[in-house]
Amino acid sequence: IGSSARPCSPWHPGFASLVGESSLVAVAPSGHWSGMLYEPLHKETSSSDFAHVKKVGVIGAGVSGLQMARSLLAHGYEVTVFDKAPNVGGLWRENYHSYGVQVPKQLYEFPDFPFKTVPWGEFPTGEQTQQYICAFADHYKLMPHIRLNTPVVALKERTGQKGWVFQLGEGGSEEFDFAVVATGLYSQVANMPAWTGTMGDFSGTLIHSSRYLSPDIVKDKKVLVIGSAKSAVDIAIDTSKVSKEPPTLLYRSAHWCTPTWIAGIIPFQYVFLSRLGQALVSWYKGPWPAGAPRIHTFLSYLLFPLMWLVFRVVELLFKIQRGQWGVYAPKRDVVADFYGYGHVLNTTFISKWRKGELAGKLGEVRRLVKGGVETETGETIEADVVICATGFRKTYDYLPAQTKQSLSIESDGLYLYRQIFPANVRDVNLAFCGSECATISNIMTYGIHAEYISRVLRGAVALPSEDAMRMECEVMKAWKRSWMSETSSRASYVLLHQTHYHDQLMRDMGEAPGRKWCLSEYFCPYQPSDYNGIIKSS
């Protein structure tokens, strides 16, 4: 771990020591996929670590905070969830016009609570998803435990005992024995480019994508959309229906778009969310440290040259299917790019591009000028409305300075044990449910997180020592930095390794990681219904 080597593949000389050591943090028991009963990974009980916890405060009433409340209530804890918004749902409560889920509904539903209002295989709209989330909160009788229109502006350490004082926006405060941050990945602070700080002679409209709430904003106007990920593409498509002329999508670099149907034949989830797909990615970029079966480390050495060829073929398929040639051709390989900029799109974008109903341009904005923007090359792009689809940034300003320092927040994010706990959790009494973890089916992962946290608090899952947890964080950091795209949220990326990551959490909780039958275990995608029953009923 102390080595500065950053292996890019299993053939790099540093890879063996990195993954070989990391796999010792949590190895798979024998009979990994046999469906047998599992003992928790750490068998020592540690109920005394959190025996003081009776009352838990949760920040955020989105899909992670609601599942956290459900699980804690089932385990007998007193729970209060705070959210600054007037309703539950998080980013699904209100977002840019035309937003929706980028995976089929069977991949975006709560465990134990089917998304019945949307047919199997369809992609829910934002409005449908919000209605479904509200139905979940009602079904599990969570609303009495939620305080809406109540932002948490700061957490203050208790005096003389473990826990936190929640400083509330309404001027009040409330004390809790433990705090869970469930604010999600995409809803904290709008990330606006530096050049937006000076309007200059620009007299048009400048907004973040999250404020594009109606197409009336761009009706009969010239539109420029900044960005290249899902929200930028969605907005470019939506504005093209009412704008004065084809909108322009301005992007710094092109990124791979995963088709909903690969080669027009295979649903993407059968390739990327099955154990077979998980194996292909592991053999190419290395197995998930501390979670994947050891055999994958060996096979990543043996099969890397073949996997390199396989993913070049995948890139060729994507190029043909999505028209990603010329200035729209990504420079990173498809897997590395996905870990940072991955998104799933249908064929609407490329068909509109080919028809001239929207335009794409490679470049960066230097400044706002009269009638539009000026790029770094000196070109002026006319625009009445500039929409920055530039994502969100994290803030930890609600935490005391000493706590922030102890978390060792880095430029690429917050590295946590199991993507959930700070290594010094026994001292800070703080956990993160979903807000520091990005998978393909986030809602499923957050449900597992919620139950994991509840079982740790109850003493049913014992955490290793602080040194061992720091060791895992360092292993993860070295592995992710060795090949993933350099972004401010790299620490959170699990993505295509999510199945082995979920296996890791299942083994820790004493649950069987293999949750399907026969061949479906290897060739069918894992989805939330496979984890039904993990969150215990009250």
N, C-alpha and C positions, 0 to 999 in steps of 0.2 A: 504494500500500500504506500510505503514511503517513496517508491520509485516514481520518477517523473515521466516514465514511458507512457504514451497514450496509444495503445494498440488500435489499429483500424480494423483488424480482422484476426481470426484465429491463427493466421500465419505470421503475425507479428511476434517477436520474441518475448514481449511482455505479457501476452495474452494468457499464457499458461499459468503464470503466478497469480494473475489477477482473478480469473474465473476459478482456477483450482482452489485458491484459498477461500473465495467468496462462497463457493458451494458448501463449505464446511459450516457456514452459519446456520443453515437449516436444510438438512439432507432429507431426501424422500425415504420413508420407511419401505421395507420390502413389500411386494404386492401392491405397488403404487396405484394401479388401476383396477384392483380386484373387487372394489366395492366393500371391502372388509371394514370393520369398525376401527377407528383410529384413536390413539391416545394423544392428548395434547403434546406438542413438541417439548415444551418446558414443563416437566412434571412436578417441579417443586411448587407448592402452593405459596401464594404471596398475598393472601387476603388482608394481611395487616397493612400493606402498602397503601391501600385506599379504604380502610375500614372506617375512616372518618367521613367518607362521602355519603351523604344522604340527600343532598339537594344540588341539582345540576342546572347551570345556566347555559343555554344554547344560543348562539348568534346566527341568525339566518333562518328563514322559514321557506326555503326552496326545497328541492327534492332530497337534499342531504339532511337538512335540519328537521324535516318532517319525519324521515325514517329514523333519525336519531331519537326524536321524541317518542316515536312508537316503541322502539326497542327499550329505552330507559324506563318508560312506564310499565312495560311488560315485566321488567326486572324489579319493579317496586320502588323506583326512585321518584322523588319529587322533582318535576321538570318545569321550567319556564323557557319558552322560546321567544326571542325578541327579533323584530324585523321593522325596519324603518318605513316599509311600504304599507299601503292600506289593505293589502290582501296577501295571502300566501302565494307561492309560485316562483319567487325569485325572478330570474330573467324571462321566464315564461309569462309572467304577469303582464309585462309590457316590453316590447322590443321593436326592432325595425319592421316596417310594413312588409308583409310576405314572408316573414321568417317562419321556420318550421324545423322539424327534426330531420337530420340527414341520414337516419337509419330507419329501416322498417319498424313498424310499431311493436313487433314481437321482441325487438332488441331495446326498446325504450318503454319499459313498463316496470312498475314496482313488483318485486317478488311477492307472491301471495295475492296480488290484486291485478287481474288481467285488464288490459286496455280494450274493453269490449265494444266501445263505440266506433272503433276504426277497424275495417276489415284487415285480415291477416295479409301481410306483405305490403300494405300501403304505408305512405310516409305522412304522419300526422302534421297538421298545421299547428302554428303556435297557439291559436285559439282553442283547438281541440285538446292540445296538451295541457293548457291551463285549466280547462274544465275537468280534465281527468285528475289533475293534481288536487283540485278543490274537492273532488269526490273522494279521493284517498283520505284527505284530512277529515272529512265528515264521517267516513266509514269507520275510522279508528278513533273517532271522538277526540281529536287533537285540539280543536279550536279553543276549548276552555283553558288550555295550557299555553296559548300563544298570545303575545301582546303586540298587536300591530301598531303602526304609526309611532313606534318607540325605538329610535336608534340607540345603539350602544356606542357612546362616544369615547369611552376609555375603560380599561380594566385597571383597578388599583389593588395592590396586594393587601390582604388582610393584616391587621396588626395582632400578633400574638398567637395566630393559628393559621393553618393551611387554608387556602381558598382565595376567592376574589370578591372585590366589591365592583359591581357593574355600575358605572356612571352613565346615567341615561340622559337622552337628549331633552327630555321633558323637565330636567332639573333634579329628578330624584335619583335614588340609588337602591341597590338590593344586593345582598350578600349571598354567595354560593360557595359550596365546598369544592366544586370542580367546574371548569369552563370548557365548552366545546365550540370551536369555530367552524361554522358550516355555511360560509358565505359564498362557496362555489368558486369556480375558476374564472368566470367571465363577467362579473357584475360589480366589481369594486369601484375603480376610478377609470373614467374614459381616458384612453391614451391618445392625446392629440400631438401631432408633429410640432417641432419647435417653430417652424415657420408660421404656424397659425397664431402666434403671439402678437404679430403685427399685421393689421389689416391693410395698411398702406392706402392706396387709392381704390382698393377693391370695395365696391358698393353692393355686391351681391350677398347671397346667403351662405354662411359657412357653418356646418353642423357635423357632429359625430354621428356615425351610423345608428347609434341607439336612439337618436332623436328624429330619425326619418320615420315618422309615425303615420304619414299619409302621403299618397302620390300627389295630392294637391300642392305640396311644397314645390314640386318640379314641373307641374303642368305648363306646357307651352314655353319651357325655358331650356337653356343650354346647360347640360349637366356634366360634371366631372366627378368621377368616383375614384378615390385614392385607396389602393390596396389590391390584393390578389387572392385572398382566401374566400371562404364561403360567404360571409356577409357582403363583401365587395361584389362578388359575382351575382348574388341574389338581388342586390340593389340595382346593379347595372341592368339586369334583366327586367326588373320591375319598372324602373324609370323609363326604359325604352318604349313602354306602352303609351306614355303620355308626354314625353319630352318633345321639345320643339324640333330637335334633330337627334340622330343616334348619339346616345351618351358615350363618353370616353372613359375607359378604365385605364388608369395610369398606375403602373406597378414598377417597383425597383428591381424585382427579379421574378421569374416565372417559377411556378410550383406545380408538382404533379397533382392532377385531379383524378381521384379514384372513381371509375365509372360505377354506377349502381349495378350494372350488369357487365361483367368483364367479357370482352369479345362478343357482347350482345347475347351471351348464352348462359353464363354462370353468375348468380347473385354474388356480389362481392363478399358477403359474410361467410360463404362456404369456402372461400379461399383464405380469408384473413382471420376468421374467428373460430375455425375448427382446429382440432389438435394437429391435423396434418399441416395446415397453414402456419400454426405456431411453430411446428418443427422446422419448416422451410426457413422462416425468419431466424430462428435460433441457429440453424446451421450456417446461415449467411453472416449474421452480425454477432453471434454468440448468444448463449442461453441466459435467461434471466438469473442474475446472481442471487444465490440463497434460496431459489425457489424451484428451478427446473431440475428434473431428474439428471443424475450425473452422466448418463449415457449421451446426453446432448452435447456436453463438453467434448467428449471424444469424437462424436460425429461431426462437430463443427470443424475440427481439424481435418477429418477425412474427406468431407464433402464440400468444403468451401469452394474449390474451383468449379465444381458442378453447379453449386448454388449461384455463384457469380454469373455463370452463363444463363441459368434459369431466370434470374432477375433482369438480365439484359433483354431477354425475350419478352418479359412482362412490360418493360419500358417500351419496346417496339410496339406491342399491342396497344398500349395506352396512347402512344403517339399517333398511331393510325386511327384509333377510335376517337380520340379527343382533338386531333389536329394540332398536336403540340410540336410544331416545327418552327424554325426561324426564331423570331424574337420571343415566341411563346414556348420555346424549348427549355425545360429546366436544366440547370447545370449540375445539380446534385443527383446522386443515384436515388432511385425511387423510395427505398426504405429510409435512408438517412433524411431525405426531404420530408417524408411523412411524419417523422418525429420532430415536429416543429411547425409544420404548415399543412398537414394532411387534412383533406376534406373530400367528401363524397358528393358527386354531382350527377344529375341526369344529362341528357343530350341537348337541353334547351339552349344553354350558353353557346356551345360551339355552332349550333345551327343558326342562331341569330348573328353570330360573328360572320359566318360564311355568307349570309344573306345581306350583310351590311347594315343590320338593324342596331348594331352597337360596334364600337371600335376599341381596339386595345393598343396601348402605346407603352413602350419600355422607357422609363425615365424617372427622375425625381424632381420634386418641386423645390425651387430655390426661394421663391417668395410670391406673395399675392400682389397682383398689379391691377390696374384699371381694366375691367372687362374679363378678368380671368386669372391665370397663374403664369409665372415664368419658370421654365425648367432649368436644370443645371447646364444645359447646352445653350441656353439663351432663347429657346423657342417659347412662343406664347400660345397657350391653349385657352381658347375662349370658353367662358363659363359664367352662367348667372348663379348657379348653385354648385358649391363644392361640398361633397360628402366624404368625410374621412372614415373609412372602414378600417381603422388601424388598431382595433382591439382595445383591451383593458390592461391596466397595470395594477400590481398588487401594492397594498399598503399595510404596514404593521404599526401604524402610528397610534393605534388604540392600546398598544402594550407599553408597559413601563420600560424605560431605557435599559435598565439592568436585565430585564427579561429578554428584550430584543437582542442584546449583546450575547446572552447565554444561548440563544437559538442559532447563532452563527449564520445569519441570513447572508447569502452570497449573491453575486451578480446574476447567476443563473437560477436563483430560487432558494427554497428552503428544503434541505435534505432531512428527512425524518425516518425513524425506524418504522418499517412496514408502510411508509408513506402516511403515517398516522400520528406517531408519538415523538416528541422531542426526547433525546436520550436522557435528559434530566427531568422527565415527566414526574418522577416522585417528588421533586422539589417544586416544580412550577404548577402542577395540577392542571394541565392544559393539554387538550388533544385537538386534532384537526380531522373533521369528518368530510372527506371529499374535496376540501378546498385546496389540497396540495397533491392531487392525484388525477391524472388524465388517462382515461381508458376509452375504448371504442363505445362501450355501453356504460356510461358514467352512472346512470341511475341504479344499475345492478351493483356496481362496485360500492356505491355509497350505502346501499342496504347492508352489504357485508361489513363495511366499516362500522356502521352503527352497532351491529351486534357484537363485533369484535371489541369495541370500546366498552360496551356494557358488560361483557364477560370479564374484561380486564378489571374494571372497577369492582365487580362482584368477587373477584379472586378465582374465577373459573379458568382464566387464561393467565399464566404467570409470565411476566416480562423478564428477560435476562438482565444481567447487570448493566449499569450505565456504560461501562467500558465496552461491553459486547454490542450494545446498541450503537454506540459511536463507531465501532468497527464496521458494522453493516452500512452505516451512512457513508463512511469513507470508501468502502468497496463500491457502493452504488455510484457515488460521485465520480470515482475514477473510471468506471465502466461507461457511464453515460457520456462523460466528457471525451472518451476515446473515439466516439463515432457519431454521436447525435448532433443535430444542428445546434449551433450556439444561439440560444434565445434566453430571454429573461425568465422563462418558466421551464427550462430543461429539467430541473430537479423533479418536476411533477410527472414526467412522461413515463407511462407504462405502455399504453396504446396496444400495438400488435403482440406484446408479451403478456396481455392481460390474463390469459387462461392459466399460465404457470404462476402468475402473481396471485390469482384467486386460489390456486391449489395451495400455495404457501399459507394463506390466511386460513383455509379450511383445515389444514394439518395442525396449525397452531391451536385451533379451537376443538380439535379432536373429532372433526367431521371428515367424511370420506371426500377426497377431491374429485374422484371420478364419479360423475353424477348422471351418466347416460348408460344405455345398454348396447352391448355388442358393437357392431361396426359404427353405429351412430356416435360412439364415444370418440372416434377418430376422424370421421368425415363430415359430421354435422356441426353447425355453429353452436357455441354455448350462448344461451340467452337467459334472461332473468328467471323464467319459470323453472329453470334447472336448479335454482337455489331456493325454491319454495320451501318453507319450513325452517329455514336457517334462523330467521328472527323468531324468537320464542313467543308464543301466545301468552297473554296475561292470565 
